[in-house]
Structure formats: structure tokens, C-alpha cells
Amino acid sequence: MGGSVSCCFSPGESPKLHRRHVDLDECPITTTEDVSEDTGTYLQHISDRELPDELAQEANPSDHPRASTLFLNKSQTDVREKRKSNYMNHMSPGLLTKKYSSCSTIFIDDSTVSQPNLKSTIRCVALAIYYHIKNRDSNRSLDIFDEKKHPLSREKVPDDYSVVDPEHKLIYRFIRTLFSSAQLTAECAIVTLVYLERLLTYAEMDICPSNWKRIVLGAILLASKVWDDQAVWNVDYCQILKDITVEDMNEMERHFLELLQFNINVPASVYAKYYFDLRSLADDNNLSFPLEPLSNKRAQKLEAISRLCEDKYKDLSKSAMRRSMSADNMIGIKNSQAVLS
């Protein structure tokens, strides 16, 4: 999951920075013993600046697949309260409307980790952001994301803009408008959430009523450039949000990248973790993915995909077996030569 990132500085240009793959053997690590006093200031290698594994996993869930996502942790308080309330009132909302498979009918949804359902994914991402704002620890922010100092429209920003928490529906409509107008994919929504949580962790800030729109916009802007092959330019977002300038978009993108320490990599394991945690969030909040009966056509398609994957794994196993046998033969030949000599 990766691509090229561009920071546009003029409405007419959107250059892409092509990166050449560099083998690690080509980049020797310089240590303090290799640097003399005459060489000037010692530049610490990036591997020396990384946190230890245990601390990094706890601090940066957007980087490590085994660390729990921030949004799922922040939602647990509300989920427990809902379950307690339902238990006290002997209620079980959502169970009567949920579809269950039977002997004659199998219900499955059309959302997979490689092709998530767009509408359901956006709704879940909006809910994750809602819990981030509602259960925030404080109101730490930066001026570049403050909507009062950098408004997205010409309409007057309400005086209580930094106090009133936005509703889930408002966040959903804001994200859905951007994704619909820019024709972005559901995968881009998941990467958006990864960048958002990485920003909150790296910059040690909170997403709150005064900055949530610009933080979400910056994360979507960056995710669309990294994920989509044909990225939306900054000037295109200015056509969606009529009153924002391309200079403001450029500045926000530049600050966003700097706060991320230019770490735009999203490993497949991290992406999968966020996808399944969003599914768990949907189940906890009765946001079920659309279920459809399994038809004959779709059953045949699933069977074909299964056979294709099975054949692929068989070929991989055969090739691995050949390599193992050739390695054993080489070892046997060397042992024979050693005995004869």
C-alpha cells in the first residue's frame, strides 16, 4: 500500500515524486565510532531514533498491527454503558432486525478486506472520529487546523464552535461529500483513519470540535494521494469546498506531512487491523453491513475464487518443496565430497 505523494504549490501543477527502491545493503549504518570530531555534527541514523518495540506498539497503533486502535478503545466506555442499560431494561436492540442464516438461506455481506463496502466503511470511520471527539482527553490543537483561524467557508464560524461536539451524522455527511465528489474508494477511508490516528499520536494532539474538519480533510487529502493511482489534486478539493484557497490546502498538507514525520507507509497488517476493528465497532453500535442472500451466481464466483487461491497455494508449496529438495541434495553432495577427501 503505497504510492507517491505530492505537495502542490500552484493550481496548475501537481508533480509526483518517484521513489527508487534502495536495498538495505546499499545504505551502511554510520555509528558514533565511525565519525570523527572533524566531520561536524553527527546525524543519528533513523533506526537509532525508533522507539523500542514494546513502547512503540503501545504508543503508535497506526504503525504496529498488534497494538489496539485508539478509536476502539475510546468507544468501549459508551459500548459498556449501552450494554448495561440494555441489560437493566431487558432490551436487546438490533437483534430483531438482524438477518441470520438458516439451512435454506445464507446471508453474506459484500464487504471484504480488499474491497470494503463504501457506504458502510465511511459510516464506521465517521463513528470512529465521533468517539475520538466525544471521549477526548483534552483540547490540544495546532493553529493550522483551527477552523476559526483557517475557515473552510465564508459563513461565520459560531462562537461555540470549540465547545459543541459534532454529531455522528454531521461527520458522516462531511466525509461522504468529499468521497462522493472526489470519487474516492472505501480503502482510502480506512487509510484516512490510519493517518488521523498517526497524527494524533505523533503530534500529541486531540481531535476536537475546533479542528476536526481540517484534520479529516488533511487526512483524506493525503490518503487519496498515497492510495489512489490517479490522485485528486489540491485544486480539485478547492472546487469541492468553494471558499478554501489552494495555498491554504498546500500549507495544511505540508504541516500534516511534517507532523507525520513523512511516515506515510501503511503496512498490510495495519490496514487489515483497522478494517476488522471498524467491523467490530459496527457490531458494537448496531451498524450492520448490508446482508444479501447468497445467490447461485455469487456462490459460483466464490467457489471460483477459492479454487484459484487453492491452486496458487499448491504451486507455492510445490516450489518451496523443490527448493527444499535441492538444498538437501546440495548438502548431501558436499558431505559426500568431504568423506571422499
LUMTORGU-717613 format. One record per residue (C-alpha): residue number from 1; x, y, z. Coordinates in pm, 1 decimal, always signed. Example, Ala and Ser with C-alpha at 12.3 -4.5 7.8 and 13.67 -1.06 7.14 Angstrom:
REM LUMTORGU-717613
[pt 1, [+1230.0, -450.0, +780.0]] [pt 2, [+1367.0, -106.0, +714.0]] 
//
This chain:
REM LUMTORGU-717613
[pt 1, [+0.0, +0.0, +0.0]] [pt 2, [+182.9, +297.4, -108.9]] [pt 3, [+228.9, +538.8, -385.8]] [pt 4, [+360.0, +883.3, -447.0]] [pt 5, [+284.3, +1193.9, -250.8]] [pt 6, [+283.8, +1541.5, -392.8]] [pt 7, [+254.4, +1876.2, -222.6]] [pt 8, [+109.1, +2115.6, -478.5]] [pt 9, [+233.9, +2472.8, -472.0]] [pt 10, [+34.8, +2610.9, -763.5]] [pt 11, [-311.5, +2540.3, -901.8]] [pt 12, [-174.3, +2430.8, -1234.8]] [pt 13, [+81.8, +2180.7, -1119.4]] [pt 14, [+75.7, +1858.7, -922.5]] [pt 15, [+420.2, +1697.4, -954.6]] [pt 16, [+468.3, +1340.3, -833.5]] [pt 17, [+782.5, +1236.2, -655.3]] [pt 18, [+903.8, +898.7, -784.6]] [pt 19, [+1098.1, +694.9, -531.7]] [pt 20, [+1364.8, +443.0, -626.6]] [pt 21, [+1375.2, +122.1, -428.0]] [pt 22, [+1700.7, +111.0, -233.9]] [pt 23, [+1839.5, -212.2, -98.7]] [pt 24, [+1942.8, -201.5, +265.2]] [pt 25, [+2287.8, -330.7, +176.0]] [pt 26, [+2346.3, -10.4, -21.0]] [pt 27, [+2290.4, +203.3, +290.3]] [pt 28, [+2554.3, +129.4, +553.7]] [pt 29, [+2473.7, +246.5, +906.7]] [pt 30, [+2713.2, +504.2, +1042.8]] [pt 31, [+2789.8, +478.7, +1413.3]] [pt 32, [+2947.0, +723.4, +1651.9]] [pt 33, [+3274.9, +531.8, +1632.9]] [pt 34, [+3291.1, +597.2, +1256.8]] [pt 35, [+3252.0, +973.4, +1295.4]] [pt 36, [+3544.5, +1187.5, +1390.4]] [pt 37, [+3532.0, +1529.2, +1550.4]] [pt 38, [+3632.9, +1687.0, +1219.2]] [pt 39, [+3326.3, +1563.8, +1033.5]] [pt 40, [+3091.4, +1807.0, +1205.0]] [pt 41, [+2752.9, +1739.4, +1366.7]] [pt 42, [+2667.0, +1371.5, +1398.1]] [pt 43, [+2339.5, +1280.3, +1223.7]] [pt 44, [+2167.9, +996.6, +1407.8]] [pt 45, [+2051.3, +708.2, +1192.2]] [pt 46, [+1675.9, +658.1, +1165.1]] [pt 47, [+1697.2, +309.7, +1319.6]] [pt 48, [+1858.2, +462.3, +1627.8]] [pt 49, [+1570.7, +709.1, +1663.1]] [pt 50, [+1299.9, +442.8, +1665.7]] [pt 51, [+1130.4, +350.1, +1990.1]] [pt 52, [+1177.2, +5.2, +2142.5]] [pt 53, [+925.5, -247.9, +2014.8]] [pt 54, [+714.8, -268.1, +2331.0]] [pt 55, [+695.6, +107.6, +2377.8]] [pt 56, [+636.8, +170.4, +2007.0]] [pt 57, [+349.8, -75.9, +1992.7]] [pt 58, [+184.7, +94.2, +2286.9]] [pt 59, [+236.8, +447.6, +2157.2]] [pt 60, [+183.5, +404.8, +1781.6]] [pt 61, [-107.7, +175.6, +1698.7]] [pt 62, [-110.2, +310.0, +1342.2]] [pt 63, [+235.8, +160.1, +1290.0]] [pt 64, [+211.6, -176.1, +1464.0]] [pt 65, [-50.7, -443.9, +1391.4]] [pt 66, [-55.3, -582.9, +1746.4]] [pt 67, [-138.6, -250.9, +1912.8]] [pt 68, [-504.9, -177.7, +1973.7]] [pt 69, [-658.1, +104.8, +1769.7]] [pt 70, [-732.8, +428.0, +1951.0]] [pt 71, [-1090.0, +460.9, +1829.9]] [pt 72, [-1187.7, +114.2, +1950.3]] [pt 73, [-1051.2, +188.6, +2297.8]] [pt 74, [-1233.9, +521.2, +2314.9]] [pt 75, [-1562.1, +359.2, +2213.6]] [pt 76, [-1556.4, +93.4, +2486.1]] [pt 77, [-1690.2, +325.3, +2757.2]] [pt 78, [-2003.9, +403.1, +2557.7]] [pt 79, [-2042.8, +41.7, +2448.7]] [pt 80, [-2032.4, -81.1, +2808.8]] [pt 81, [-2288.3, +178.9, +2912.5]] [pt 82, [-2520.3, +74.2, +2630.1]] [pt 83, [-2491.0, -292.0, +2723.5]] [pt 84, [-2556.1, -213.7, +3089.1]] [pt 85, [-2859.4, -3.9, +3000.6]] [pt 86, [-2998.2, -274.4, +2773.5]] [pt 87, [-2945.4, -534.0, +3045.2]] [pt 88, [-3118.3, -321.4, +3307.5]] [pt 89, [-3412.1, -254.2, +3075.9]] [pt 90, [-3419.6, -612.2, +2943.3]] [pt 91, [-3376.5, -480.2, +2592.6]] [pt 92, [-3175.9, -614.6, +2303.4]] [pt 93, [-3191.3, -360.3, +2019.1]] [pt 94, [-3087.7, -470.0, +1676.2]] [pt 95, [-3132.9, -843.5, +1727.7]] [pt 96, [-3486.1, -848.5, +1586.6]] [pt 97, [-3385.7, -672.0, +1266.2]] [pt 98, [-3060.5, -859.6, +1211.4]] [pt 99, [-3065.5, -1130.3, +946.6]] [pt 100, [-2944.8, -1476.7, +1033.7]] [pt 101, [-2851.9, -1763.3, +805.1]] [pt 102, [-3061.3, -2076.7, +802.6]] [pt 103, [-3047.9, -2420.3, +638.4]] [pt 104, [-3215.0, -2286.7, +324.6]] [pt 105, [-3068.9, -1934.1, +307.2]] [pt 106, [-2718.6, -1799.6, +369.7]] [pt 107, [-2676.4, -1424.8, +425.3]] [pt 108, [-2340.4, -1263.4, +349.5]] [pt 109, [-2233.3, -903.4, +301.9]] [pt 110, [-2040.3, -766.5, +7.9]] [pt 111, [-1762.3, -615.1, +218.5]] [pt 112, [-1417.3, -773.5, +227.2]] [pt 113, [-1081.2, -651.5, +350.0]] [pt 114, [-967.5, -597.6, -9.2]] [pt 115, [-1297.0, -446.9, -130.0]] [pt 116, [-1487.4, -290.4, +160.9]] [pt 117, [-1839.2, -157.1, +122.2]] [pt 118, [-1801.3, +216.2, +61.7]] [pt 119, [-2109.4, +347.5, +241.6]] [pt 120, [-2070.6, +122.9, +546.4]] [pt 121, [-1698.0, +195.4, +572.3]] [pt 122, [-1749.8, +571.7, +562.7]] [pt 123, [-2020.2, +540.6, +828.5]] [pt 124, [-1785.7, +341.0, +1052.1]] [pt 125, [-1494.7, +584.3, +1000.3]] [pt 126, [-1725.9, +874.5, +1087.5]] [pt 127, [-1833.0, +689.7, +1403.8]] [pt 128, [-1468.1, +629.3, +1498.1]] [pt 129, [-1397.4, +1002.6, +1461.8]] [pt 130, [-1710.8, +1079.0, +1663.8]] [pt 131, [-1581.1, +870.3, +1955.4]] [pt 132, [-1240.8, +1034.5, +1924.1]] [pt 133, [-1401.7, +1375.4, +1970.6]] [pt 134, [-1653.3, +1273.7, +2237.1]] [pt 135, [-1406.8, +1085.9, +2459.7]] [pt 136, [-1100.2, +1304.4, +2405.5]] [pt 137, [-863.3, +1358.8, +2694.9]] [pt 138, [-811.6, +1731.5, +2637.2]] [pt 139, [-828.3, +2000.2, +2368.0]] [pt 140, [-467.8, +2008.5, +2248.6]] [pt 141, [-454.6, +2150.2, +1897.0]] [pt 142, [-248.8, +2346.9, +1645.2]] [pt 143, [-335.0, +2674.3, +1472.4]] [pt 144, [-307.6, +2523.8, +1124.1]] [pt 145, [-609.8, +2302.6, +1198.9]] [pt 146, [-816.3, +2563.8, +1383.3]] [pt 147, [-1133.3, +2632.3, +1184.7]] [pt 148, [-1168.5, +2980.9, +1331.0]] [pt 149, [-824.8, +3086.6, +1204.8]] [pt 150, [-850.0, +2890.6, +880.2]] [pt 151, [-1222.0, +2869.4, +790.8]] [pt 152, [-1339.8, +2627.2, +523.9]] [pt 153, [-1625.0, +2852.4, +414.0]] [pt 154, [-1724.5, +3217.6, +416.5]] [pt 155, [-2000.1, +3151.2, +661.5]] [pt 156, [-1938.8, +3287.2, +1008.4]] [pt 157, [-1796.9, +3031.3, +1245.2]] [pt 158, [-2027.8, +3001.7, +1550.6]] [pt 159, [-1896.6, +3135.4, +1878.2]] [pt 160, [-1940.3, +2794.4, +2040.4]] [pt 161, [-1758.6, +2612.3, +1761.0]] [pt 162, [-1492.7, +2487.4, +2001.3]] [pt 163, [-1738.8, +2365.3, +2265.5]] [pt 164, [-2021.2, +2178.1, +2092.3]] [pt 165, [-1930.2, +1824.6, +1981.7]] [pt 166, [-2044.3, +1735.1, +1629.7]] [pt 167, [-2297.8, +1457.2, +1585.4]] [pt 168, [-2216.3, +1137.8, +1403.1]] [pt 169, [-2445.7, +1233.4, +1114.5]] [pt 170, [-2264.5, +1565.8, +1062.9]] [pt 171, [-1925.0, +1394.8, +1044.6]] [pt 172, [-2064.2, +1132.3, +808.3]] [pt 173, [-2212.8, +1392.4, +572.0]] [pt 174, [-1884.0, +1586.5, +563.2]] [pt 175, [-1678.7, +1276.7, +474.1]] [pt 176, [-1940.1, +1141.2, +232.9]] [pt 177, [-1947.7, +1472.4, +41.5]] [pt 178, [-1571.1, +1466.4, -7.9]] [pt 179, [-1561.1, +1099.2, -108.1]] [pt 180, [-1856.3, +1131.4, -344.0]] [pt 181, [-1725.6, +1445.6, -515.5]] [pt 182, [-1366.2, +1319.6, -543.4]] [pt 183, [-1479.0, +962.6, -630.7]] [pt 184, [-1260.0, +806.9, -363.6]] [pt 185, [-1265.4, +440.5, -263.2]] [pt 186, [-1352.0, +267.6, +63.7]] [pt 187, [-988.5, +163.0, +109.0]] [pt 188, [-897.3, +530.8, +108.1]] [pt 189, [-1136.4, +584.9, +402.4]] [pt 190, [-951.9, +323.6, +608.5]] [pt 191, [-613.1, +477.6, +525.7]] [pt 192, [-760.2, +816.3, +621.4]] [pt 193, [-833.7, +686.0, +970.5]] [pt 194, [-482.6, +539.8, +996.6]] [pt 195, [-326.5, +878.2, +913.6]] [pt 196, [-561.6, +1056.9, +1151.7]] [pt 197, [-462.6, +839.4, +1447.5]] [pt 198, [-95.9, +859.5, +1348.2]] [pt 199, [-121.4, +1238.4, +1352.9]] [pt 200, [-280.4, +1238.4, +1699.1]] [pt 201, [-6.2, +1009.0, +1828.7]] [pt 202, [+295.2, +1172.8, +1666.5]] [pt 203, [+187.3, +1533.9, +1726.4]] [pt 204, [+44.8, +1459.4, +2074.4]] [pt 205, [-276.2, +1643.8, +1998.9]] [pt 206, [-650.8, +1580.8, +2018.0]] [pt 207, [-923.0, +1596.5, +1759.4]] [pt 208, [-1190.5, +1828.2, +1896.8]] [pt 209, [-1481.6, +2045.1, +1773.4]] [pt 210, [-1249.5, +2328.2, +1668.0]] [pt 211, [-1020.8, +2124.0, +1441.2]] [pt 212, [-1194.0, +1802.8, +1332.6]] [pt 213, [-1293.1, +1922.9, +985.0]] [pt 214, [-946.3, +2035.3, +883.8]] [pt 215, [-777.5, +1728.0, +1033.6]] [pt 216, [-1016.8, +1498.4, +846.9]] [pt 217, [-969.2, +1699.2, +527.3]] [pt 218, [-590.5, +1678.9, +558.3]] [pt 219, [-602.9, +1303.4, +621.3]] [pt 220, [-832.1, +1247.7, +321.2]] [pt 221, [-611.3, +1466.0, +102.9]] [pt 222, [-301.1, +1267.4, +193.2]] [pt 223, [-469.6, +925.6, +178.3]] [pt 224, [-608.5, +992.7, -168.8]] [pt 225, [-261.5, +1077.5, -298.2]] [pt 226, [-96.5, +775.3, -139.7]] [pt 227, [-365.2, +517.9, -218.6]] [pt 228, [-524.6, +614.7, -550.0]] [pt 229, [-325.4, +579.5, -870.7]] [pt 230, [-489.2, +894.0, -1008.1]] [pt 231, [-480.5, +1120.8, -706.7]] [pt 232, [-706.2, +1420.9, -666.0]] [pt 233, [-510.7, +1746.2, -687.5]] [pt 234, [-531.3, +2013.7, -421.3]] [pt 235, [-701.2, +2248.3, -665.8]] [pt 236, [-974.5, +1985.9, -715.4]] [pt 237, [-1062.2, +1999.2, -347.4]] [pt 238, [-1095.2, +2374.4, -386.6]] [pt 239, [-1370.8, +2304.5, -637.9]] [pt 240, [-1550.0, +2090.8, -379.9]] [pt 241, [-1500.5, +2335.5, -93.2]] [pt 242, [-1561.8, +2654.9, -285.4]] [pt 243, [-1426.1, +2904.3, -32.1]] [pt 244, [-1092.1, +2742.3, +51.5]] [pt 245, [-777.1, +2850.6, -133.9]] [pt 246, [-517.5, +2621.4, -287.4]] [pt 247, [-247.9, +2799.9, -82.5]] [pt 248, [-429.4, +2702.0, +236.7]] [pt 249, [-455.2, +2341.6, +115.5]] [pt 250, [-83.8, +2334.3, +33.6]] [pt 251, [+12.5, +2472.1, +373.6]] [pt 252, [-212.1, +2226.5, +558.8]] [pt 253, [-75.5, +1932.5, +357.8]] [pt 254, [+281.5, +2040.3, +425.3]] [pt 255, [+219.8, +2068.3, +800.8]] [pt 256, [+37.1, +1734.0, +804.1]] [pt 257, [+332.7, +1558.5, +641.3]] [pt 258, [+580.4, +1722.0, +876.8]] [pt 259, [+376.6, +1619.0, +1180.5]] [pt 260, [+366.7, +1262.4, +1046.7]] [pt 261, [+745.6, +1285.2, +1013.0]] [pt 262, [+681.1, +1194.2, +646.1]] [pt 263, [+581.2, +843.3, +754.6]] [pt 264, [+307.0, +760.1, +503.7]] [pt 265, [+365.8, +386.0, +496.7]] [pt 266, [+64.4, +169.5, +586.6]] [pt 267, [+158.9, -198.9, +617.8]] [pt 268, [-97.0, -453.4, +503.8]] [pt 269, [-123.2, -591.0, +858.8]] [pt 270, [-209.2, -246.0, +997.3]] [pt 271, [-465.1, -188.1, +723.4]] [pt 272, [-629.6, -524.4, +797.7]] [pt 273, [-635.1, -449.0, +1170.2]] [pt 274, [-817.1, -119.4, +1113.6]] [pt 275, [-1065.4, -286.8, +879.2]] [pt 276, [-1160.8, -558.1, +1128.7]] [pt 277, [-1167.7, -311.2, +1420.5]] [pt 278, [-1410.5, -99.2, +1219.3]] [pt 279, [-1624.2, -410.1, +1172.6]] [pt 280, [-1613.3, -466.8, +1548.3]] [pt 281, [-1713.1, -104.6, +1605.2]] [pt 282, [-2006.9, -151.7, +1370.0]] [pt 283, [-2122.4, -463.2, +1556.9]] [pt 284, [-2095.5, -287.1, +1894.0]] [pt 285, [-2309.3, +1.7, +1768.5]] [pt 286, [-2562.0, -198.9, +1563.4]] [pt 287, [-2429.9, -61.7, +1234.0]] [pt 288, [-2467.7, -381.3, +1038.6]] [pt 289, [-2315.3, -416.6, +694.4]] [pt 290, [-2578.8, -483.1, +425.2]] [pt 291, [-2658.4, -854.4, +406.6]] [pt 292, [-2785.6, -1025.2, +93.3]] [pt 293, [-2891.9, -1386.9, +34.8]] [pt 294, [-2623.8, -1597.0, -127.7]] [pt 295, [-2733.1, -1647.0, -488.2]] [pt 296, [-2619.9, -1922.0, -724.6]] [pt 297, [-2417.9, -1674.6, -930.1]] [pt 298, [-2231.0, -1540.9, -631.1]] [pt 299, [-2176.2, -1889.0, -488.9]] [pt 300, [-2011.7, -1992.3, -816.7]] [pt 301, [-1795.9, -1680.1, -807.5]] [pt 302, [-1682.3, -1752.1, -450.4]] [pt 303, [-1608.2, -2113.1, -544.5]] [pt 304, [-1400.3, -1997.8, -842.9]] [pt 305, [-1203.1, -1757.8, -624.1]] [pt 306, [-1148.4, -2032.0, -366.9]] [pt 307, [-1018.9, -2271.1, -631.7]] [pt 308, [-789.0, -2004.9, -770.1]] [pt 309, [-640.7, -1938.9, -427.4]] [pt 310, [-609.5, -2312.5, -361.2]] [pt 311, [-420.7, -2366.9, -687.0]] [pt 312, [-197.7, -2072.6, -610.1]] [pt 313, [-104.3, -2209.2, -267.9]] [pt 314, [-42.5, -2554.6, -417.9]] [pt 315, [+202.0, -2402.1, -667.2]] [pt 316, [+376.7, -2215.3, -387.3]] [pt 317, [+402.7, -2534.9, -182.2]] [pt 318, [+547.7, -2725.6, -478.8]] [pt 319, [+808.5, -2458.7, -546.9]] [pt 320, [+901.8, -2448.3, -178.8]] [pt 321, [+935.5, -2828.6, -178.7]] [pt 322, [+1162.6, -2815.3, -484.4]] [pt 323, [+1385.9, -2558.4, -317.7]] [pt 324, [+1399.9, -2771.5, -3.6]] [pt 325, [+1490.5, -3085.9, -201.2]] [pt 326, [+1758.6, -2904.5, -399.9]] [pt 327, [+1906.7, -2768.8, -79.0]] [pt 328, [+1912.7, -3120.5, +72.4]] [pt 329, [+2083.2, -3254.1, -240.6]] [pt 330, [+2348.1, -2984.3, -222.2]] [pt 331, [+2414.1, -3068.1, +142.1]] [pt 332, [+2436.4, -3440.8, +55.8]] [pt 333, [+2682.1, -3375.1, -226.9]] [pt 334, [+2903.4, -3162.1, -2.6]] [pt 335, [+2901.1, -3428.7, +268.3]] [pt 336, [+2998.8, -3695.6, +14.2]] [pt 337, [+3281.4, -3482.4, -114.7]] [pt 338, [+3403.4, -3428.5, +238.3]] [pt 339, [+3404.6, -3804.0, +309.3]] [pt 340, [+3591.0, -3885.9, -12.8]] [pt 341, [+3852.9, -3622.8, +52.3]] 
//
